[in-house]
């Protein structure tokens, strides 16, 4: 049985920890955080070990430490882990924009994996892309893949730069969908629907459409065409979006997100 320590139990770290806690066959889970977050309190009831003292946490060894902290804390936390490098085999970082180069300044010979999950992982419907350095072996890749499969779709990438690409699309992607839901609600209000109906309408439209796309054998373009009758209401709306160059606005936004991820990596 593999021993896993989730270091950082905030929103994303907590979601991952909850998912991993459902599997008690393949690994033994432990938690580390300076605070007793809601996730920590919930999982302590399931007898998942929790530590807020790093010396105590690393009195035992781990097959994998999953680092789920804010990128701004990266260097301080990586430095704090250096004395315990022999106590874990593989370090998995989900810190956005923190490159192998930065991590390897602290752990030059350690097996490292960078991963980017998104927030639907908390429901088991997420996407996680990951990539490892040259020290990662096949067994370790399989372990990480099995972990992220607990969160939804797991994708092994072909380069570190693709971590930045998946950050721009899947990592930030839920915000784009939520933004669309906001616009649907605002549109419903503007067209005279009451607020309690507008919000529910937006949520169900996004949910139902995403579910249809997920289950359909047709791609998004074909499903869009199926809804769009010539000279109908949907056609009028989509024509307006095209005339206002919304497609290019989205593509530019994705590029900006990718470039920002690159900047963070270079910093």
Protein Blocks (a to p, Z undefined) as FASTA:
>chain_A
ZZdddehjafklmmmmmmmmmpmklpccddddfbdcfklmmmmmnopacdfbfklmmmpc
cfbdcddddfklmmmmmmmmmmmmmmpfbdcdfbehiafklmmmmmmmbccddddddfkl
mnopaccdddddfklcfklmmmmmmmmmmnopadddfbfklmmmmmmmmmmmmmmmmmmm
mmmmmmmmmnopafklmmmmmmmmmmmmmmmmmmpmbdfklmmmmmmcghilklmmmmmm
mmnommmmmmmmmmmmmmmmmmmmmZZ
